[in-house]
Amino acid sequence: MKHITNFANKKVLVLGLAKSGEAAARLLDKLGAIVTVNDGKPFEENPAAQSLLEEGIKVVTGGHPLELLDEEFELMVKNPGIRYDNPMVARALEKKIPVITEVELAYLISDAPIIGITGSNGKTTTTTMIAEVLTAGGQNGLLSGNIGFPASQVATTATQNDTLVMELSSFQLMGIETFHPEIAVITNLMPTHIDYHGSFENYVAAKWNIQKNMSKSDFLILNFNQTLAKELAAKTQATVVPFSTTEKVDGAYLEGNMLTFRGEPVMAADELGVPGSHNVENALATIAVAKLRGIENQVIKETLAGFGGVKHRLQYVGEINHVKFYNDSKSTNILATQKALSGFDNSKVILIAGGLDRGNEFDELVPDIQGVKKMVILGESAARVKRAADKAGVSYMDAADVKDATQKAFAEAQAGDIVLLSPANASWDMYPNFEVRGDEFIATFEELKG
């Protein structure tokens, strides 16, 4: 890591812990900053705060006292999930205190070049695909960022022979100043997180921050299946490399069944290790990165053919009596479930869906679930999902939870069928997060197998 002096003897407030806040606090302390950490969780319930205090870092827990900002801080590093209208953040901005997220710190200290990936759907899969292809090609892709490995932690040990492959959320990208990837990918842009950003335009602006410091020598990979991406392509200094499944572009594209880069066939789409049209898009973005990085076609093909997916995102769990199980618990919205279903023959699919009731109907899902063999419906949104099933002419049954749903789905299945957990809903009505929900699906599969 670069031992920069930017923060030496400067008072810095780290607002919010979790993994990224804890990593940022430790890094700033190592860089000579005078660090204070402020987290809302009470100290006795806060192992991270306890650990930092033992290391000599000041912690203020159990609330967010505004008077803390009277201590003449020169910088705030905030948890990405904390909104800008939060009283602490708003007061910091009033006092002209710069507010950043820890990915900015990671950039400042990283010896390794950075490839940044953002978008509404497909970020995690694409980030993982890219890291695996680079590693297979001898370039050691290190997963970092929003994927669960704090960027400021990974960057401390990364060398010039590594590459930080960084998943970036819109929340993280709002808190950058000099952050500069040499390659950036925007998988797609769909209306999401509007409750945080206030409008789709604000959300797009946050995502677009990924390229704000890029120059002509850098590469920006955009999804030309979207008109919006084509419009944005004219508004960047970076060299745009498009990908598309619908047209031939000066980049990566689908020609017949072949994933192709600038006229050169790389591999067949049906050789990909994960199903679905969305994964063809993810693979094309990955191929664009790999080819720009000089990775050989055979390495790309072997890696993507063996790619088993990301846990909870169309993860192939296994097979019992010729019935395949896929865990797509991370599909917390309609679009994600639409993309999941695109990879299968609906007549073979028993779909487990439902979850947190956000007040929306599921009419958009109706064309995608038509012909589904059966649905098993659960959660607060069950009545709304059932209305969509009725419109699609799909029969369904109720389930108490994911375990019950998985057992009922398997009981309905015949050889050649697929049991797909793709809820199209968040998990918070029944589970703390989508990971716990997906883990229950996997555990039930193991019980049924046993």
VOTIMAR-500207 format. One record per residue (C-alpha): z, y, x. Coordinates in steps of 0.001 Angstrom, whole numbers, plus 500000, padded with zeros to 6 digits. Layout:
<sites>
<site Z="Z" Y="Y" X="X"/>
...
</sites>
This chain:
<sites>
<site Z="500000" Y="500000" X="500000"/>
<site Z="499481" Y="503607" X="501017"/>
<site Z="502775" Y="505252" X="501938"/>
<site Z="502018" Y="508603" X="500326"/>
<site Z="504373" Y="511586" X="500482"/>
<site Z="503396" Y="513126" X="497123"/>
<site Z="506753" Y="512258" X="495557"/>
<site Z="509139" Y="512591" X="498493"/>
<site Z="512319" Y="514438" X="497448"/>
<site Z="510824" Y="515285" X="494042"/>
<site Z="512875" Y="514774" X="490889"/>
<site Z="511037" Y="512337" X="488626"/>
<site Z="512024" Y="511150" X="485150"/>
<site Z="510833" Y="507683" X="484114"/>
<site Z="510878" Y="507610" X="480305"/>
<site Z="511083" Y="504124" X="478799"/>
<site Z="511543" Y="500914" X="480709"/>
<site Z="509836" Y="497616" X="479835"/>
<site Z="507899" Y="496048" X="482724"/>
<site Z="505840" Y="499116" X="483613"/>
<site Z="508782" Y="501546" X="483611"/>
<site Z="510866" Y="499267" X="485781"/>
<site Z="507993" Y="498865" X="488262"/>
<site Z="507329" Y="502621" X="488319"/>
<site Z="510992" Y="503425" X="488968"/>
<site Z="511165" Y="501041" X="491925"/>
<site Z="507914" Y="502319" X="493408"/>
<site Z="508929" Y="505978" X="493091"/>
<site Z="512270" Y="505205" X="494701"/>
<site Z="510442" Y="503496" X="497589"/>
<site Z="508227" Y="506593" X="497932"/>
<site Z="511283" Y="508809" X="498366"/>
<site Z="511477" Y="510355" X="494900"/>
<site Z="514799" Y="511258" X="493281"/>
<site Z="514443" Y="509001" X="490246"/>
<site Z="516192" Y="509109" X="486872"/>
<site Z="515373" Y="506451" X="484290"/>
<site Z="515910" Y="507147" X="480585"/>
<site Z="515736" Y="504252" X="478108"/>
<site Z="516844" Y="504048" X="474491"/>
<site Z="518356" Y="500576" X="474684"/>
<site Z="522152" Y="500539" X="475274"/>
<site Z="523187" Y="499782" X="478853"/>
<site Z="525067" Y="496577" X="478016"/>
<site Z="521892" Y="495176" X="476352"/>
<site Z="519591" Y="496423" X="479099"/>
<site Z="519245" Y="494063" X="482097"/>
<site Z="516480" Y="496195" X="483628"/>
<site Z="518668" Y="499314" X="483585"/>
<site Z="521579" Y="497339" X="485031"/>
<site Z="519385" Y="496039" X="487847"/>
<site Z="518026" Y="499503" X="488686"/>
<site Z="521530" Y="500988" X="488742"/>
<site Z="522623" Y="498301" X="491207"/>
<site Z="519733" Y="499427" X="493419"/>
<site Z="521055" Y="502997" X="493387"/>
<site Z="518667" Y="504453" X="490807"/>
<site Z="520212" Y="506753" X="488195"/>
<site Z="519911" Y="505453" X="484623"/>
<site Z="520575" Y="507183" X="481296"/>
<site Z="520542" Y="504720" X="478389"/>
<site Z="521345" Y="504442" X="474695"/>
<site Z="519307" Y="507477" X="473612"/>
<site Z="517030" Y="510270" X="474769"/>
<site Z="519098" Y="513466" X="475235"/>
<site Z="516814" Y="516511" X="475378"/>
<site Z="519262" Y="518322" X="477658"/>
<site Z="518334" Y="515773" X="480336"/>
<site Z="515135" Y="517780" X="480808"/>
<site Z="517189" Y="520780" X="481960"/>
<site Z="517565" Y="519023" X="485328"/>
<site Z="514368" Y="520563" X="486757"/>
<site Z="512205" Y="517452" X="486910"/>
<site Z="508825" Y="517894" X="488593"/>
<site Z="507170" Y="514877" X="486947"/>
<site Z="507567" Y="512520" X="483990"/>
<site Z="506231" Y="508960" X="484090"/>
<site Z="506284" Y="507711" X="480517"/>
<site Z="505934" Y="504286" X="478964"/>
<site Z="502399" Y="504136" X="477477"/>
<site Z="503715" Y="503259" X="474024"/>
<site Z="505709" Y="506501" X="473724"/>
<site Z="503672" Y="509051" X="471788"/>
<site Z="503001" Y="512567" X="472960"/>
<site Z="504769" Y="514005" X="469920"/>
<site Z="507977" Y="512252" X="471000"/>
<site Z="510605" Y="515028" X="471415"/>
<site Z="511216" Y="514190" X="475092"/>
<site Z="507506" Y="514218" X="475942"/>
<site Z="506846" Y="517343" X="473869"/>
<site Z="509710" Y="519178" X="475590"/>
<site Z="508461" Y="518095" X="479026"/>
<site Z="504997" Y="519456" X="478250"/>
<site Z="506533" Y="522718" X="476969"/>
<site Z="508298" Y="523021" X="480304"/>
<site Z="504957" Y="522424" X="482104"/>
<site Z="506209" Y="519133" X="483569"/>
<site Z="503191" Y="516864" X="484258"/>
<site Z="503303" Y="513629" X="482239"/>
<site Z="501542" Y="510540" X="483615"/>
<site Z="501581" Y="506771" X="483123"/>
<site Z="502239" Y="504271" X="485895"/>
<site Z="498563" Y="503332" X="486334"/>
<site Z="498147" Y="506748" X="487985"/>
<site Z="500849" Y="505766" X="490487"/>
<site Z="499065" Y="502471" X="491110"/>
<site Z="495833" Y="504291" X="491925"/>
<site Z="497551" Y="506687" X="494310"/>
<site Z="499076" Y="503908" X="496444"/>
<site Z="496450" Y="501161" X="496153"/>
<site Z="494654" Y="499980" X="499283"/>
<site Z="492533" Y="497756" X="497051"/>
<site Z="489520" Y="499061" X="495111"/>
<site Z="489983" Y="499143" X="491330"/>
<site Z="487861" Y="497748" X="488520"/>
<site Z="489113" Y="499152" X="485202"/>
<site Z="488466" Y="497504" X="481834"/>
<site Z="489150" Y="499085" X="478464"/>
<site Z="487846" Y="498808" X="474883"/>
<site Z="489008" Y="497906" X="471388"/>
<site Z="488433" Y="494146" X="471532"/>
<site Z="487776" Y="491730" X="474370"/>
<site Z="489702" Y="493614" X="477077"/>
<site Z="491998" Y="490765" X="478052"/>
<site Z="489305" Y="488092" X="478057"/>
<site Z="486867" Y="490268" X="480018"/>
<site Z="489547" Y="491304" X="482514"/>
<site Z="490482" Y="487662" X="483089"/>
<site Z="486853" Y="486550" X="483367"/>
<site Z="486138" Y="489253" X="485963"/>
<site Z="489227" Y="488398" X="488024"/>
<site Z="488349" Y="484688" X="488036"/>
<site Z="484700" Y="485280" X="489004"/>
<site Z="485649" Y="487681" X="491815"/>
<site Z="488263" Y="485251" X="493131"/>
<site Z="485779" Y="482367" X="493032"/>
<site Z="483375" Y="484584" X="494974"/>
<site Z="485943" Y="485251" X="497709"/>
<site Z="486936" Y="488755" X="496560"/>
<site Z="490438" Y="487940" X="495252"/>
<site Z="490649" Y="489624" X="491854"/>
<site Z="494263" Y="490565" X="491050"/>
<site Z="495101" Y="490875" X="487346"/>
<site Z="497008" Y="494069" X="486603"/>
<site Z="497734" Y="496728" X="483993"/>
<site Z="498014" Y="496153" X="480262"/>
<site Z="497516" Y="492400" X="480714"/>
<site Z="501217" Y="491974" X="481589"/>
<site Z="501294" Y="492650" X="485334"/>
<site Z="502377" Y="496276" X="485949"/>
<site Z="499674" Y="497972" X="487991"/>
<site Z="502165" Y="499898" X="490110"/>
<site Z="503826" Y="496607" X="491061"/>
<site Z="500634" Y="494681" X="491867"/>
<site Z="499279" Y="497625" X="493897"/>
<site Z="502271" Y="497569" X="496263"/>
<site Z="501136" Y="494278" X="497851"/>
<site Z="497341" Y="494500" X="497310"/>
<site Z="495220" Y="494854" X="500463"/>
<site Z="491718" Y="496146" X="501179"/>
<site Z="490512" Y="492535" X="500856"/>
<site Z="491735" Y="492337" X="497250"/>
<site Z="490415" Y="493963" X="494072"/>
<site Z="492728" Y="495257" X="491343"/>
<site Z="491193" Y="494122" X="488062"/>
<site Z="493027" Y="496385" X="485668"/>
<site Z="493174" Y="496144" X="481867"/>
<site Z="493763" Y="499650" X="480524"/>
<site Z="494884" Y="500715" X="477064"/>
<site Z="494052" Y="504060" X="475471"/>
<site Z="497765" Y="504904" X="475808"/>
<site Z="497681" Y="504346" X="479574"/>
<site Z="494446" Y="506277" X="479999"/>
<site Z="495897" Y="509368" X="478342"/>
<site Z="498310" Y="509637" X="481276"/>
<site Z="495934" Y="509830" X="484239"/>
<site Z="494944" Y="512742" X="486483"/>
<site Z="493137" Y="511430" X="489584"/>
<site Z="492758" Y="507729" X="488615"/>
<site Z="489342" Y="506592" X="489824"/>
<site Z="487968" Y="503038" X="489474"/>
<site Z="484814" Y="502171" X="491415"/>
<site Z="483615" Y="500100" X="488455"/>
<site Z="484709" Y="500672" X="484839"/>
<site Z="483945" Y="498602" X="481746"/>
<site Z="484226" Y="499687" X="478104"/>
<site Z="483841" Y="496490" X="476062"/>
<site Z="483403" Y="498226" X="472672"/>
<site Z="484903" Y="501062" X="470631"/>
<site Z="486195" Y="500413" X="467099"/>
<site Z="488612" Y="502413" X="464909"/>
<site Z="492064" Y="501206" X="465943"/>
<site Z="495438" Y="502735" X="466922"/>
<site Z="494567" Y="505679" X="464677"/>
<site Z="498268" Y="505960" X="463755"/>
<site Z="498928" Y="506825" X="467427"/>
<site Z="495872" Y="508971" X="468167"/>
<site Z="495436" Y="510703" X="464804"/>
<site Z="491664" Y="510168" X="464631"/>
<site Z="488893" Y="507921" X="465926"/>
<site Z="487545" Y="510862" X="467938"/>
<site Z="490894" Y="511242" X="469747"/>
<site Z="490997" Y="507499" X="470387"/>
<site Z="487480" Y="507518" X="471883"/>
<site Z="488410" Y="510543" X="474025"/>
<site Z="491417" Y="508623" X="475400"/>
<site Z="489263" Y="505604" X="476260"/>
<site Z="486583" Y="507859" X="477786"/>
<site Z="489195" Y="509126" X="480280"/>
<site Z="488469" Y="505963" X="482278"/>
<site Z="485335" Y="507601" X="483725"/>
<site Z="486501" Y="511213" X="484073"/>
<site Z="486858" Y="511080" X="487880"/>
<site Z="483896" Y="508796" X="488524"/>
<site Z="480793" Y="509917" X="490424"/>
<site Z="477187" Y="508760" X="490764"/>
<site Z="478228" Y="506181" X="493358"/>
<site Z="480487" Y="504489" X="490772"/>
<site Z="479343" Y="502166" X="487980"/>
<site Z="480197" Y="502450" X="484276"/>
<site Z="479383" Y="499331" X="482233"/>
<site Z="478790" Y="500068" X="478541"/>
<site Z="478039" Y="497959" X="475452"/>
<site Z="474595" Y="499068" X="474272"/>
<site Z="475011" Y="497037" X="471084"/>
<site Z="476821" Y="500206" X="469957"/>
<site Z="475010" Y="503478" X="469243"/>
<site Z="478194" Y="505311" X="470244"/>
<site Z="478024" Y="503824" X="473756"/>
<site Z="474418" Y="504998" X="474131"/>
<site Z="475491" Y="508514" X="473137"/>
<site Z="478396" Y="508476" X="475578"/>
<site Z="476142" Y="507229" X="478387"/>
<site Z="474588" Y="510688" X="478600"/>
<site Z="478007" Y="512284" X="479154"/>
<site Z="479147" Y="510750" X="482424"/>
<site Z="478553" Y="511390" X="486118"/>
<site Z="478816" Y="507640" X="486812"/>
<site Z="475797" Y="505338" X="487068"/>
<site Z="475587" Y="503549" X="483717"/>
<site Z="474880" Y="499813" X="483694"/>
<site Z="474439" Y="498611" X="480089"/>
<site Z="474872" Y="495181" X="478548"/>
<site Z="473516" Y="493989" X="475216"/>
<site Z="472969" Y="490891" X="473102"/>
<site Z="470334" Y="492607" X="470939"/>
<site Z="467876" Y="494214" X="473380"/>
<site Z="466601" Y="494047" X="476949"/>
<site Z="468432" Y="496693" X="479004"/>
<site Z="468616" Y="497772" X="482654"/>
<site Z="471673" Y="495605" X="483187"/>
<site Z="472976" Y="492396" X="481600"/>
<site Z="471433" Y="491067" X="478403"/>
<site Z="470789" Y="487983" X="476276"/>
<site Z="467199" Y="486778" X="476420"/>
<site Z="466748" Y="483812" X="474132"/>
<site Z="469696" Y="481642" X="475129"/>
<site Z="469892" Y="482982" X="478699"/>
<site Z="472436" Y="485445" X="480035"/>
<site Z="470242" Y="487577" X="482266"/>
<site Z="470761" Y="490421" X="484737"/>
<site Z="467821" Y="492721" X="485394"/>
<site Z="465263" Y="489982" X="484825"/>
<site Z="467198" Y="487281" X="486667"/>
<site Z="468543" Y="484387" X="484517"/>
<site Z="472174" Y="483616" X="485383"/>
<site Z="473247" Y="480927" X="482893"/>
<site Z="472708" Y="479679" X="479339"/>
<site Z="474910" Y="481190" X="476632"/>
<site Z="475873" Y="477734" X="475352"/>
<site Z="477213" Y="476846" X="478813"/>
<site Z="480085" Y="479330" X="478401"/>
<site Z="483512" Y="477704" X="478329"/>
<site Z="484596" Y="479729" X="475274"/>
<site Z="482795" Y="480001" X="471918"/>
<site Z="481775" Y="483072" X="469938"/>
<site Z="479272" Y="485922" X="470033"/>
<site Z="482012" Y="488245" X="471271"/>
<site Z="482496" Y="486009" X="474306"/>
<site Z="478775" Y="486298" X="475064"/>
<site Z="479354" Y="490080" X="475209"/>
<site Z="482442" Y="489598" X="477396"/>
<site Z="480458" Y="487324" X="479712"/>
<site Z="477592" Y="489828" X="479985"/>
<site Z="480045" Y="492569" X="480991"/>
<site Z="481522" Y="490174" X="483556"/>
<site Z="478081" Y="489283" X="484904"/>
<site Z="477272" Y="492989" X="485327"/>
<site Z="480432" Y="493476" X="487411"/>
<site Z="479837" Y="490306" X="489423"/>
<site Z="476229" Y="491158" X="490257"/>
<site Z="477181" Y="494705" X="491281"/>
<site Z="479767" Y="493095" X="493563"/>
<site Z="477207" Y="490706" X="495080"/>
<site Z="478601" Y="487464" X="493621"/>
<site Z="476099" Y="484572" X="493662"/>
<site Z="474709" Y="483262" X="490373"/>
<site Z="475998" Y="479731" X="490947"/>
<site Z="479555" Y="481024" X="491395"/>
<site Z="479276" Y="483105" X="488213"/>
<site Z="477857" Y="480163" X="486259"/>
<site Z="480462" Y="477644" X="487424"/>
<site Z="483359" Y="480024" X="486784"/>
<site Z="482265" Y="481095" X="483310"/>
<site Z="481363" Y="477533" X="482313"/>
<site Z="484861" Y="476416" X="483282"/>
<site Z="486599" Y="479414" X="481705"/>
<site Z="489155" Y="478141" X="479206"/>
<site Z="489939" Y="481434" X="477537"/>
<site Z="493084" Y="483529" X="477474"/>
<site Z="496262" Y="482302" X="475851"/>
<site Z="496348" Y="483321" X="472169"/>
<site Z="492745" Y="484629" X="472264"/>
<site Z="490512" Y="481800" X="470986"/>
<site Z="492452" Y="479471" X="473259"/>
<site Z="491327" Y="475858" X="473055"/>
<site Z="494588" Y="473959" X="472591"/>
<site Z="493299" Y="470411" X="472381"/>
<site Z="492061" Y="467643" X="470122"/>
<site Z="493714" Y="465030" X="467887"/>
<site Z="491613" Y="462303" X="466257"/>
<site Z="488457" Y="464348" X="466996"/>
<site Z="489911" Y="467453" X="465310"/>
<site Z="489903" Y="470493" X="467630"/>
<site Z="492633" Y="473144" X="467567"/>
<site Z="492068" Y="476804" X="468559"/>
<site Z="494857" Y="479360" X="468914"/>
<site Z="493585" Y="482863" X="468144"/>
<site Z="496965" Y="484396" X="467307"/>
<site Z="495953" Y="487596" X="469102"/>
<site Z="493479" Y="488290" X="466273"/>
<site Z="495676" Y="490842" X="464547"/>
<site Z="492845" Y="492610" X="462710"/>
<site Z="489812" Y="491739" X="460600"/>
<site Z="487245" Y="492447" X="463310"/>
<site Z="488873" Y="490019" X="465753"/>
<site Z="488843" Y="487225" X="463150"/>
<site Z="485214" Y="487981" X="462287"/>
<site Z="484329" Y="487548" X="465954"/>
<site Z="486343" Y="484322" X="466194"/>
<site Z="484569" Y="482785" X="463197"/>
<site Z="481168" Y="483689" X="464664"/>
<site Z="481627" Y="480929" X="467237"/>
<site Z="481974" Y="478063" X="464756"/>
<site Z="480225" Y="476273" X="461913"/>
<site Z="482270" Y="477470" X="458912"/>
<site Z="481788" Y="474185" X="457061"/>
<site Z="483937" Y="472524" X="459737"/>
<site Z="486656" Y="475230" X="459902"/>
<site Z="490106" Y="475104" X="458344"/>
<site Z="491302" Y="478689" X="458816"/>
<site Z="494955" Y="479724" X="459012"/>
<site Z="495262" Y="483417" X="458104"/>
<site Z="497696" Y="486053" X="456841"/>
<site Z="500633" Y="488024" X="458152"/>
<site Z="502001" Y="491553" X="458033"/>
<site Z="500954" Y="493490" X="454922"/>
<site Z="499529" Y="496843" X="456075"/>
<site Z="498225" Y="497669" X="452608"/>
<site Z="494551" Y="496972" X="453355"/>
<site Z="492311" Y="494601" X="451445"/>
<site Z="490146" Y="491994" X="453225"/>
<site Z="486779" Y="492590" X="451556"/>
<site Z="485141" Y="493048" X="454986"/>
<site Z="486119" Y="489466" X="455812"/>
<site Z="484468" Y="487960" X="452710"/>
<site Z="480970" Y="487386" X="454223"/>
<site Z="482520" Y="485846" X="457341"/>
<site Z="484709" Y="483316" X="455522"/>
<site Z="482018" Y="482157" X="453097"/>
<site Z="481482" Y="478434" X="453553"/>
<site Z="484835" Y="477885" X="455293"/>
<site Z="486035" Y="474371" X="454475"/>
<site Z="489576" Y="475447" X="453577"/>
<site Z="492031" Y="478268" X="454191"/>
<site Z="495762" Y="477970" X="454696"/>
<site Z="497341" Y="481322" X="453851"/>
<site Z="500762" Y="482680" X="454797"/>
<site Z="502751" Y="485879" X="455238"/>
<site Z="503239" Y="489159" X="453400"/>
<site Z="499506" Y="489772" X="453048"/>
<site Z="498898" Y="486390" X="451370"/>
<site Z="497945" Y="487848" X="447972"/>
<site Z="495360" Y="490162" X="449558"/>
<site Z="493893" Y="487392" X="451751"/>
<site Z="493701" Y="485117" X="448682"/>
<site Z="491657" Y="487774" X="446845"/>
<site Z="489150" Y="487690" X="449703"/>
<site Z="489090" Y="483877" X="449621"/>
<site Z="488425" Y="483956" X="445860"/>
<site Z="485517" Y="486384" X="446351"/>
<site Z="484109" Y="484118" X="449078"/>
<site Z="484523" Y="481005" X="446928"/>
<site Z="486852" Y="479355" X="449455"/>
<site Z="489678" Y="477065" X="448325"/>
<site Z="493100" Y="477606" X="449880"/>
<site Z="496705" Y="476486" X="449987"/>
<site Z="499969" Y="478297" X="450739"/>
<site Z="502145" Y="477781" X="453792"/>
<site Z="505675" Y="478883" X="454612"/>
<site Z="505013" Y="479598" X="458290"/>
<site Z="502648" Y="478695" X="461137"/>
<site Z="504207" Y="475274" X="461672"/>
<site Z="503801" Y="474396" X="457989"/>
<site Z="500264" Y="475824" X="457992"/>
<site Z="499229" Y="473826" X="461047"/>
<site Z="500583" Y="470585" X="459588"/>
<site Z="498790" Y="471210" X="456269"/>
<site Z="495548" Y="472150" X="458011"/>
<site Z="495587" Y="468955" X="460068"/>
<site Z="496293" Y="466875" X="456954"/>
<site Z="493113" Y="468353" X="455401"/>
<site Z="490970" Y="467875" X="458514"/>
<site Z="488472" Y="465117" X="459231"/>
<site Z="486815" Y="464090" X="462497"/>
<site Z="484620" Y="466932" X="463750"/>
<site Z="486641" Y="469659" X="462025"/>
<site Z="488334" Y="472655" X="463649"/>
<site Z="491812" Y="473991" X="462893"/>
<site Z="491653" Y="477702" X="463708"/>
<site Z="494667" Y="480022" X="463727"/>
<site Z="493033" Y="483465" X="463454"/>
<site Z="495330" Y="485483" X="461193"/>
<site Z="493456" Y="488828" X="460857"/>
<site Z="496955" Y="490301" X="460554"/>
<site Z="499801" Y="491370" X="462809"/>
<site Z="502721" Y="488953" X="463119"/>
<site Z="505733" Y="491189" X="462557"/>
<site Z="506509" Y="490018" X="459019"/>
<site Z="507532" Y="486602" X="460396"/>
<site Z="507444" Y="486691" X="464211"/>
<site Z="508477" Y="489192" X="466927"/>
<site Z="504901" Y="489239" X="468284"/>
<site Z="501610" Y="487350" X="468259"/>
<site Z="502658" Y="485354" X="471331"/>
<site Z="505604" Y="483747" X="469497"/>
<site Z="503327" Y="483028" X="466538"/>
<site Z="500738" Y="481390" X="468812"/>
<site Z="503398" Y="479413" X="470667"/>
<site Z="504552" Y="477915" X="467342"/>
<site Z="500968" Y="476809" X="466671"/>
<site Z="500774" Y="475187" X="470134"/>
<site Z="504186" Y="473523" X="469724"/>
<site Z="503161" Y="472112" X="466326"/>
<site Z="499930" Y="470774" X="467845"/>
<site Z="501981" Y="468993" X="470524"/>
<site Z="504268" Y="467513" X="467835"/>
<site Z="501295" Y="466282" X="465832"/>
<site Z="499714" Y="464843" X="468961"/>
<site Z="502965" Y="463092" X="469856"/>
</sites>
